[in-house]
Amino acid sequence: MPDLTPDQRTAFEAAAFRRLLAHLDTRSDVQNIDLMTLAGFCRNCLSNWYRDAAEASGQPLTKERSREIVYGMPYDEWREKHQREANADQQAAFEIARPKE
């Protein structure tokens, strides 16, 4: 396999990230608590990582704007349309999977 140039790597990583966001857009039924339990990260984590990367490059980005980029709409709107209250099973699974301090 040929080595990738830095530009190719960045382009492929960006494409994979865009595809992940598109996939999450089609799976609004998957709640953040489910993602956290199974994968250890959620949409909010992605938005925080995005904001961290922007700020590390010198580009200030608000929490609200980074969430809008990840959620595809304002966060409050997404919550209103898609977020459900976590049930007892989801909360119990999250407590088991959550990293202990």
C-alpha angles and dihedrals in degrees: 000000000000120000115257122237116236089252092052092048092050092047093049093046090050091049091050091049092050089050091050090052091048090050092050088050089059091047102054086141088072106087124214091244089058091051091048092049095048104031107017093239138069142188090283090054090052091051091049091050090048091051091046090053092049093049092046088058091050096259112125113219127179123232089241093053094047090051091049089053092051098039095041091231138039110305095237090053091051091049091050093049102038117010118101129189110268112251125224093263092052092048092049092049090049092052091052094047098040115108111253118235 
